[in-house]
């Protein structure tokens, strides 16, 4: 999936639609890029909002920076289609640049 730039926005949200086989909690890998530490608020299906800190990955991509993957744990998934929303954290900071996300699904389920 191509990059989705959130870093230039002071506020706002972006949502990803994902499918999971059963309800519950899931690990989500978030690939991002940021030259400075930033915070984003994340929720599943409009439920509880959790702030996650995205540490500096070194440089911005236009400066030759590489993405970093942050594993996060999210609650509130239902079987089938879900919406994961990234928004401005409670500190009202700018977001990191989110490049892609991947929900970790246990194939044995």
N, C-alpha and C positions, 0 to 999 in steps of 0.2 A: 504494500500500500504506500502511496506517496506521502510526503510530509504534509502535515496540517499545522500551519503556523498560528500559534496562539500568543507568541511572545510580544507582538506589537500591540496587543489589545490591552487597554486598561481595565476593562470589565467585559462581561459577556460569557457565553457558554458555547461548548461544542459537544455534540452527542455522537456516540457510536452505537449502532445496533448490532447485537450479538445474539447467537442462539446457543443454548446449553441444554443438555439432555434431561436434567432434573433440577429441582429447586434447591437452594442452599447457599453456601458460601463458596467463593472461588478465588483463586489467585489470578491476578491479572498482571502481565508484564507490560510496562509502559516504556517505549523508546522515546527519548527526548534529547533536546540539546539546549543548553543555557550557559552563558558565560558567567552568570551570577546565580546564587541560590535563590530559588523562587518557590512559591507555595501555590497549590491548586486545590480546590474543593471538589470532591468526587462523590457522586451518588449513583445508586442503581434504582431505576424505575421510580425516581422522584422520592425515594426513601431517605433514610438517615444520611446526612452529609458529613464526610470526614475530610479533614485537611491533611494533605501529604506534602512533605518537603522534598523538593527536587534539588539536590546539591549541584554545584557547578560542574559541568562536564568539561571545563577547560576553556574552550573558545567557541564563539558562534560558528555556525556552519560556513558562512561566507569568509571566515578567517581560517578555514581549514580544520575546524573542530569536528570531532567525531561524536556520534550519539552514544548515549549511555542508557542502559535498561534498568528501571526501578521496578522490582516486584512489589505489588501491593495486595492486600487482602480486602475483598469487598463482600458485603452481606446483602441479602435481599433478592437474590436471583430467583426467578420462577422457571419452571420447565418451559422451554420454547424461547420466544423472542423477548429480549431485554434491552433496555436503553441505559448505557453508562454515560453520565454527563460530567464533564470537566468544566469548572467555572472558577471565578475569582475566589480565592481563599478568604477567610475571615479577616486577614490582615490587609485585604483589598490591594494586593500586589499584582503586578503583571504575571502572566503565566509563562511557563517554559514553552519551548517549541515542541509540540507533541508530534512525533513522526508516525508512530503506529502503536496499536495495542494488540495483545494476544491473551485470550482467556485460556487458562490451563485446565484442560478437561481430562479426568482419569478415564482412560479407554476401557477400564475394567468395569465401569458402571453399567 
